[in-house]
Amino acid sequence: MPSEENLSGAASDSTSASASLAPVGSQADILNRLQQLQPPSWFAVGMVPIRDALLSGVANAFAAVFSLFTYLKRQTRIASSTDGFLDLVSFDFFGNKLPRGPNQSDPSFLANIQANLFAQQNTRDAIIGVLAKITGRTPIMIEPGRAADVGSYDSGNCAYDTAGPYGATDFPYQSFVTAFRPLAGSPQFGIADADIYAAVEGVRMGATIVWVQILD
């Protein structure tokens, strides 16, 4: 018959093995670490209810501190910021120009911040790029005087009433953009129409007119 000491040792080994599988920083993980710090001669081998109850209270407090530390660590980088810290990021870089929309999720708001943070300026690619980033969908942009958009003789990319828009030289410094709302389930979902208009306004060249149509 196994001795009492052996049974206690088996229980202790089982407890340690179970605790070693606990997530780092959890109460069970910290409790196991505290138990291992106790001098072996102070307590009997195995589980000691009174000692473990006291150490569990300490471990619970340390686990809360560790959880707060990991949360705050994420807030030190824009890409991993969440909650109100994203609002602070937006205010730091854009003031009141880029607020979070009603019920807008963190991923959607983050995508909007990142798209506007390093956006190109004053070019056709700037408009297409910022819209692609904040909506996740590539917009259609037409400049009436640009042959690549409206076609030309022998180019083969346009045809009357079949393909391509009409060209004209009566609209200098103007363009027509069709933007698409983010798809449901995408990180950008939740971007408001006002954000799309603001994004275009933020990167368009001065003294130009950009007509924007937003579709689903």
BELTATA-V82337 format. One line per field, one symbol per residue. phi: phi as a letter, one per 20 degrees, with the letter a starting at -180 (. if undefined). psi: psi as a letter, one per 30 degrees, with the letter a starting at -180 (. if undefined). A space follows every 10 residues. Layout:
phi = ???
psi = ???
This chain:
phi = .fffffffff ffffffffff efggnfffff gfffffefgg eecffofcgf gfffffffff ffffffffff fffffecgfd fblfffffgg ffecmeecff fglfffffff fffffefcff cmcfffffff fffedmcffd ccdgedgfed nagmemdbbg lcbnefeade cflcbcdddc fgfgnegego fegfffffff ffdfffmddd edddcf
psi = kkleeeeeee eeeeeeeeef fkkkfleeee eeeeeffkkf fellkakjee eeeeeeeeee eeeeeeeeee eeefffkefg llbfeeeeee eeegbgfilk lkgkleeeee eeeeefehkl kglefeeeee eeeffgkklk kkjfgjefef llkgfgflkk gekllkllgg ikhllkkjlk lkkkflffkf kleeeeeeee efflklglkj kkkkl.
